[in-house]
Amino acid sequence: MGSVTFDAAGSARGLDARMAEYVIKNIILLNCFNSDPIRMIMNNSGGSVCDGYAIYDAIASSQSPVDIEVLGQAMSMG
């Protein structure tokens, strides 16, 4: 579900606007091609609530079913 972004100190930032934009664009793109299930693999350390709800809304409105598998962690908003 995107990649981990890091701040200047090298700490993982978790879910942010850049990752939300990436995920939402890809859900929309995959829905344009077919209605096959979308499989997401997630490893997330949390992050922005607003961006997390934007991803949630994109998943909820997807024409294709979205399956999410967590490998690692799914903390906080993740």
MOUR-V487513 format. One record per residue. N is the residue number from 1. RES is the residue in one small letter. PSI is psi in radians with two decimals (NA if undefined). Layout:
N_RES_PSI ; N_RES_PSI
This chain:
1_m_0.89 ; 2_g_-3.04 ; 3_s_2.84 ; 4_v_2.37 ; 5_t_2.62 ; 6_f_2.58 ; 7_d_-3.10 ; 8_a_-0.49 ; 9_a_-0.08 ; 10_g_0.15 ; 11_s_2.50 ; 12_a_2.33 ; 13_r_-0.34 ; 14_g_-2.68 ; 15_l_2.18 ; 16_d_-3.10 ; 17_a_-0.64 ; 18_r_-0.77 ; 19_m_-0.70 ; 20_a_-0.77 ; 21_e_-0.76 ; 22_y_-0.84 ; 23_v_-0.82 ; 24_i_-0.77 ; 25_k_-0.70 ; 26_n_-0.61 ; 27_i_-0.79 ; 28_i_-0.79 ; 29_l_-0.81 ; 30_l_-0.60 ; 31_n_-0.48 ; 32_c_-0.51 ; 33_f_-0.71 ; 34_n_-3.11 ; 35_s_0.35 ; 36_d_2.65 ; 37_p_2.52 ; 38_i_2.22 ; 39_r_2.12 ; 40_m_2.36 ; 41_i_2.15 ; 42_m_2.41 ; 43_n_1.78 ; 44_n_2.35 ; 45_s_0.35 ; 46_g_-2.72 ; 47_g_-2.65 ; 48_s_2.23 ; 49_v_-0.78 ; 50_c_-0.78 ; 51_d_-0.62 ; 52_g_-0.72 ; 53_y_-0.52 ; 54_a_-0.74 ; 55_i_-0.75 ; 56_y_-0.81 ; 57_d_-0.68 ; 58_a_-0.71 ; 59_i_-0.78 ; 60_a_-0.56 ; 61_s_0.02 ; 62_s_2.36 ; 63_q_-0.59 ; 64_s_2.50 ; 65_p_2.51 ; 66_v_2.09 ; 67_d_2.29 ; 68_i_2.19 ; 69_e_2.27 ; 70_v_2.15 ; 71_l_1.93 ; 72_g_-1.85 ; 73_q_2.69 ; 74_a_1.44 ; 75_m_2.68 ; 76_s_-2.13 ; 77_m_-0.32 ; 78_g_NA
